[in-house]
Structures are given as C-alpha cells and as structure tokens.
Amino acid sequence: MNKFAFIDRLIEDIDRASLRRQLVRVDSAQGTVIKTGGSEKALFCSNNYLNIAEDRLVKDAVIKTVNQYGYGSAASRLISGTSTLHVELEKTFANFLNKEAAILLPSGWTANEALLRTLPQKGDIVLIDKLDHASIIDAVRQGQAEFHTYRRDRLDRLEKYLADTRYERKWIVTESVFSMDGDSADIRELVRLKEKYDAILIVDEAHGFGCLGQNGKGLAEQAGVLDAVDIIVVPLGKAVAANGGIVASKQNVIDYLVNRARAFIYTTASSAVNCAAVLAGLEIIRDQPERRKRLHANTIYLRQKLQQMGLDTGPGSTHIVPVIIGQTRDALRVSKELFERGYFVSAIRPPTVPEGTARLRISLQSNHTTEQIDGLIKSLQGVL
Ligand SMILES: Cc1ncc(COP(=O)(O)O)c(C=O)c1O
C-alpha cells in the first residue's frame, strides 16, 4: 500500500487551484541577467536590489575568509560557533543602526522567530500588520502573548487595541516596505502611537535596508525616526545579498535572546564566510550611495511607464513594483509568456497575497539599464 497516496491527492488540489509552485533552476550568478535552461533571461524578481550578490568586493572577502576559517562553523553560537567575524558583524550593525547591541541569526525567518516567540509575554498583546511576512505571523502564533492584526489604512483600530488597559505590554510589529505590495508603513504615525501608549515598536527592514534612507539604514532613517524604533530586524538575504537576520536593540534585549531564544540557541551558527560577505555588503551600502540613487531612478522610470499603460501598481513608490492582475490563472499566463520572451518576473498568488489580487511582483536592481526596463515594458504590452 502506498502510504503517501494522500499526498498525491493534496497535490492534485493544489494543481486544480493553479497554485502549484515550481522551482526554476538558475545556472549562473545573480545579476540583471541570469542563465537558466540554456538561455538568458533579464531578471526582474530577485531581491538583489543593489547588485551586491555578484560584487567583486564580496567575492574577494569570501575567498580570503574561506582560506582563513574554512567553511562550516560546526557548532551553535553558544558552543564553539562564534567566530571573530560574528562579533565584528554584530558590533558593526549595532553601531550602524545606533543601537546598544545586535545579534545575528541564521536567517530573517529565524530572527523574527527568535524575537517574537521569546520577548512578548503572557498578558501582553502583539499587534501586527495584516500583511506582515509569514515569519512574523508564524512567530506570534507560537508565542505566549495574545495577538491581533491591523490594517495599515485603519490605524484607528490599532489605536483601540493600544488604548486597552488590560494588557501588561503592547507590541507593534510592522515591515517597513511590504514585500508583496511595495508600499511602506506609516512609520512616523506608528512611532507617535507607540509613544502615546507606551508600546514597543519592532520594524522589519527586510526590503528597506540598504535601499532607503540617506545612509541606507532603511525606512526608519528615511522618516527620521530610527532612534525611536525599539527593535530593528534586518534580514540579510535581500539588499545585503548574503544570509542571516540581525536583531538590533538594547543590550538586555540581546542578552535575553542569547539566553532564551530557541531559534538562536539550538541551531548551527552561520559560517564566518557568510559573515564576511555580510560585512562586505554593508561596506558597499555605506560607501556607495550611488547604487541607491540608481535604484531610485529606475523605480521612478518603471512606475511612470506602467502607470502610463493604465496598470494597477498599488499605492507604493518603492523598488518593489506590483502589477495587480487579479486571477491566479491570468497572472501565471502573463509571467509564463514574459519568461518565453526573455523576462523573468514571478507571479505571486494566494495565499501569499489576498484572493483576487494575483500579481506580477517586479523588483528592480540598481544595475538594470533603461534598455532592460524598456524591453520589459514592451513585452508586457505584448502579453497583457
Ligand atoms: C519582511 C520579511 N521578513 C523576513 C523574511 C525572511 O528572511 P529570510 O529570507 O532571510 O529568512 C523575509 C523574506 O522573504 C521578508 O520579506
């Protein structure tokens, strides 16, 4: 008897709803163009926003470090897995974000898990944006505190929860730039509310870090409220183009996570080589603001063109540009036809986005040329 026949049926259900996901194999480095299945595609769906993934500085740092440290860390951080580079990286991030301390976790997912499963206590309330990332949702579900979602266009509802005096502590958790919509949190208003109600504000800068703010520190820097954010999370797989997740805050917050966060304690430390890549990426972010400027110029250019075509790109203004199509089947068709024409733009479907809002998620890079963007637009005109 096939014990896994039930899985075939579950997969058939996924197929029927046009929700089957497929892996696309990439045979080259990440850049504005990739090789896949024997042909080249212009890449418009990666989070390598500043083209750090393929940068010479990063490659050199990695080669040097692998020669010095080897690759594997071979232990968790609290056993023998903490290298000089982990310590340097954490200090560097704490300084850069103007926080007392920082800690590195193996991914952005585990950073949110460590933070949100560990810090909020029974008797607290955690308020998360309805469209916060799955790592935030899953973490608060597993934590001890009560949690509720709020809509960012209805902050009056958030305020109702904040005004409720039954809770010991109140936490607000938001992404800075929303990964599937490309719009931004009203971070100044969140700061105002958290100050009014003495709440704790956590901002996940996954898609803002490196790209926004004069020094690339993210949306909080751009909005002039960096110091008012109590805890900053920086997933390092996006603009920094490496792996890991930083949590930066007060020293005692970090000390407590080191002692109690299961996602930190019971996992192998990321390699020193990865730390070297992160440090090199951060150096580029700090020293090469022109990459942010080019990304910004590309964003304005693409958004204007899409709007001239009458397409729905949502309310955002960032380098993540959604083109809302509606039905899953249609979004998949458009994505497939773009791929055949040489443009790799993934379709995002429910449950990642709400039903009826399947979309293309175009993400820009600073090295995209006007010709590449024009080519994408022309192909979109051809397939829509
Ligand atoms: C807002 C946000 N937070 C956290 C994560 C998870 O980060 P990582 O990919 O490093 O696990 C992501 C990744 O998609 C994200 O978009």
The ligand as an SDF file (V2000), in Angstrom:
LIG
                    3D

 16 16  0  0  0  0  0  0  0  0999 V2000
    9.6640   41.0760    5.6060 C   0  0  0  0  0  0  0  0  0  0  0  0
   10.4650   39.8200    5.6560 C   0  0  0  0  0  0  0  0  0  0  0  0
   10.9080   39.3750    6.8400 N   0  0  0  0  0  0  0  0  0  0  0  0
   11.6160   38.2410    6.9470 C   0  0  0  0  0  0  0  0  0  0  0  0
   11.9250   37.4920    5.8310 C   0  0  0  0  0  0  0  0  0  0  0  0
   12.6940   36.2210    5.9860 C   0  0  0  0  0  0  0  0  0  0  0  0
   14.0130   36.4390    5.6960 O   0  0  0  0  0  0  0  0  0  0  0  0
   14.9590   35.2480    5.2300 P   0  0  0  0  0  0  0  0  0  0  0  0
   14.6740   35.0150    3.7850 O   0  0  0  0  0  0  0  0  0  0  0  0
   16.3300   35.7310    5.4970 O   0  0  0  0  0  0  0  0  0  0  0  0
   14.5950   34.0470    6.0600 O   0  0  0  0  0  0  0  0  0  0  0  0
   11.5090   37.9220    4.5720 C   0  0  0  0  0  0  0  0  0  0  0  0
   11.8600   37.1270    3.3750 C   0  0  0  0  0  0  0  0  0  0  0  0
   11.1910   36.9350    2.4370 O   0  0  0  0  0  0  0  0  0  0  0  0
   10.7410   39.1120    4.4780 C   0  0  0  0  0  0  0  0  0  0  0  0
   10.2960   39.5550    3.2940 O   0  0  0  0  0  0  0  0  0  0  0  0
  1  2  1  0
  2  3  1  0
  2 15  2  0
  3  4  2  0
  4  5  1  0
  5  6  1  0
  5 12  2  0
  6  7  1  0
  7  8  1  0
  8  9  2  0
  8 10  1  0
  8 11  1  0
 12 13  1  0
 12 15  1  0
 13 14  2  0
 15 16  1  0
M  END
$$$$
